[in-house]
Amino acid sequence: MGASVVQYDGLCFRARGRASSGGPPDSRGGGHRNQRADGAIRVALATETQSHGASKKVKEVNDITEAVIGCAIEVHRQLGPGLLEASYESALCIELDDAGLGYQRQTVIPAVYKGRAIGEYRVDLVVEDAVVVEIKSVERSDPVFEAQVLTYLRVTGKKIGLLINFNSRLLRDGVRRYAL
């Protein structure tokens, strides 16, 4: 199964380059899209044929990613751009605590090649044992950041990852959601 990229731009999520404005399930394979009264749009990357239990899991993961993005927006609102990644990570952990979300910070995962350990990966955050969060504070996004998040998703077995670049004038321009 290939990865799909969903970009949060404050007004909608774009799945595979298409904009969604809410409404019924997307027949082009993008999944269910619904718009809440507060204007936030959530994308459930699920197919029509999934069981009810699987759809519930997707909804829970979407709720987690929505909460993480909300916490990140609050951090950015308070601190603004231009700090080091570690500062944003610490502040985001405070917001996650206040929101009642569980997380693991700087999770170490062994890097293995042909059955032998060659090093380790360090995942910034794993929220609610479901969402990988990679924090950046860079002037420009680089394709290697996407590769990094996708690698973390593969090695952790998680399905959803967020790449959050706090060095943006508006945080919504710095949030990317990835799904395996």
C-alpha positions as CSV (number, residue, x, y, z in Angstrom):
1,M,0.0,0.0,0.0
2,G,1.5,3.4,-1.0
3,A,1.7,6.4,1.2
4,S,-0.7,9.3,0.8
5,V,0.1,12.9,1.7
6,V,-2.5,15.2,3.2
7,Q,-1.6,18.8,3.5
8,Y,-3.4,21.0,6.1
9,D,-3.8,24.5,4.8
10,G,-6.2,25.8,7.4
11,L,-9.3,25.6,5.2
12,C,-9.1,22.1,3.9
13,F,-6.9,19.0,3.6
14,R,-5.7,18.1,0.2
15,A,-5.3,14.4,-0.5
16,R,-3.1,13.5,-3.4
17,G,-3.3,17.0,-4.7
18,R,-7.1,17.4,-4.6
19,A,-8.9,19.9,-2.4
20,S,-11.8,18.8,-0.4
21,S,-14.6,21.1,0.7
22,G,-16.5,18.7,2.8
23,G,-19.5,16.7,1.9
24,P,-20.1,13.0,0.9
25,P,-17.4,10.3,0.7
26,D,-15.0,10.9,-2.2
27,S,-15.6,8.4,-4.9
28,R,-12.1,8.9,-6.2
29,G,-10.5,6.9,-3.4
30,G,-9.8,9.8,-1.0
31,G,-12.0,8.5,1.8
32,H,-14.7,10.1,3.9
33,R,-14.5,13.9,4.4
34,N,-16.7,15.8,6.7
35,Q,-16.7,19.4,7.9
36,R,-17.5,20.2,11.5
37,A,-19.3,23.3,12.6
38,D,-16.0,25.0,13.7
39,G,-14.7,24.8,10.1
40,A,-12.1,22.1,10.7
41,I,-12.1,19.4,8.1
42,R,-11.1,15.9,9.0
43,V,-10.0,13.4,6.4
44,A,-10.6,9.7,7.1
45,L,-8.4,7.8,4.8
46,A,-10.7,4.8,4.8
47,T,-12.6,3.0,2.1
48,E,-16.3,2.3,1.9
49,T,-15.7,-1.5,2.5
50,Q,-14.0,-1.2,5.9
51,S,-15.8,-2.7,8.8
52,H,-17.4,-0.5,11.5
53,G,-14.6,-1.2,13.9
54,A,-11.9,-0.1,11.5
55,S,-13.8,3.1,10.7
56,K,-13.9,3.8,14.4
57,K,-10.1,3.4,14.6
58,V,-9.7,5.9,11.7
59,K,-12.0,8.4,13.5
60,E,-9.9,8.0,16.7
61,V,-6.7,8.6,14.8
62,N,-8.2,11.6,13.1
63,D,-9.2,13.0,16.4
64,I,-5.7,12.5,17.7
65,T,-4.1,14.2,14.7
66,E,-6.6,17.1,15.0
67,A,-5.8,17.5,18.7
68,V,-2.0,17.4,18.0
69,I,-2.4,20.0,15.3
70,G,-4.4,22.2,17.7
71,C,-1.7,21.9,20.4
72,A,1.0,22.8,17.8
73,I,-1.0,25.8,16.7
74,E,-1.2,27.0,20.3
75,V,2.6,26.6,20.7
76,H,3.2,28.5,17.5
77,R,0.8,31.2,18.6
78,Q,2.6,31.6,21.9
79,L,6.3,31.2,20.7
80,G,6.2,32.2,17.0
81,P,8.8,31.0,14.5
82,G,12.5,31.0,14.8
83,L,13.4,28.8,17.9
84,L,15.2,25.5,18.0
85,E,13.3,22.3,17.5
86,A,13.9,21.2,21.1
87,S,12.1,24.3,22.4
88,Y,9.0,23.5,20.2
89,E,9.1,19.9,21.2
90,S,9.2,20.8,25.0
91,A,6.3,23.3,24.5
92,L,4.3,20.8,22.5
93,C,4.7,18.2,25.2
94,I,3.3,20.7,27.7
95,E,0.3,21.3,25.4
96,L,-0.2,17.5,25.0
97,D,-0.1,17.1,28.7
98,D,-2.7,19.9,29.1
99,A,-4.9,18.2,26.5
100,G,-4.7,14.9,28.3
101,L,-2.9,13.1,25.4
102,G,-0.3,10.4,26.2
103,Y,3.0,10.5,24.3
104,Q,6.4,9.0,24.2
105,R,9.3,11.5,23.6
106,Q,12.5,10.8,21.7
107,T,11.6,7.1,21.2
108,V,14.7,5.1,20.2
109,I,14.1,2.4,17.5
110,P,17.0,0.3,16.3
111,A,18.1,0.6,12.7
112,V,18.7,-2.9,11.3
113,Y,20.4,-4.0,8.1
114,K,20.4,-7.6,7.1
115,G,19.5,-8.6,10.6
116,R,22.3,-6.6,12.2
117,A,22.0,-3.4,14.2
118,I,23.6,-0.5,12.4
119,G,22.4,2.4,14.5
120,E,19.2,3.8,15.8
121,Y,16.3,6.1,14.8
122,R,15.0,8.8,17.2
123,V,11.3,9.6,16.7
124,D,10.5,13.0,18.2
125,L,7.0,12.0,19.5
126,V,4.6,9.1,19.3
127,V,1.2,10.4,20.5
128,E,-1.4,8.0,22.0
129,D,0.7,5.1,20.5
130,A,-0.9,5.9,17.2
131,V,0.6,9.0,15.5
132,V,4.2,9.7,14.8
133,V,5.1,13.4,15.1
134,E,8.3,14.8,13.6
135,I,9.1,18.4,14.6
136,K,11.2,20.7,12.4
137,S,12.2,24.4,12.5
138,V,13.6,25.0,9.1
139,E,13.3,27.7,6.5
140,R,12.4,25.3,3.7
141,S,10.9,21.9,3.5
142,D,13.0,19.2,2.0
143,P,11.9,15.9,0.5
144,V,14.2,14.1,2.9
145,F,11.8,15.2,5.8
146,E,9.0,13.3,4.1
147,A,11.2,10.3,3.6
148,Q,12.2,10.5,7.3
149,V,8.5,10.5,8.5
150,L,7.6,7.6,6.1
151,T,10.6,5.6,7.4
152,Y,9.5,6.2,11.0
153,L,6.0,5.0,10.1
154,R,7.4,1.8,8.6
155,V,9.8,1.0,11.4
156,T,7.2,1.8,14.2
157,G,4.3,0.1,12.4
158,K,2.2,3.2,12.8
159,K,-0.1,4.3,10.0
160,I,-0.2,8.1,10.4
161,G,2.5,10.7,10.8
162,L,2.7,14.4,11.2
163,L,5.5,16.6,10.0
164,I,5.3,20.0,11.7
165,N,7.6,22.8,10.7
166,F,7.3,25.6,13.3
167,N,9.5,28.0,11.3
168,S,6.5,29.2,9.2
169,R,4.7,32.5,9.5
170,L,1.4,30.6,9.7
171,L,1.7,27.1,11.2
172,R,-0.9,25.8,8.9
173,D,1.6,26.2,6.1
174,G,4.1,24.0,8.0
175,V,1.9,20.9,8.8
176,R,1.9,17.8,6.6
177,R,0.0,14.6,7.4
178,Y,1.3,11.3,6.0
179,A,-0.5,7.9,5.9
180,L,0.8,4.4,5.0
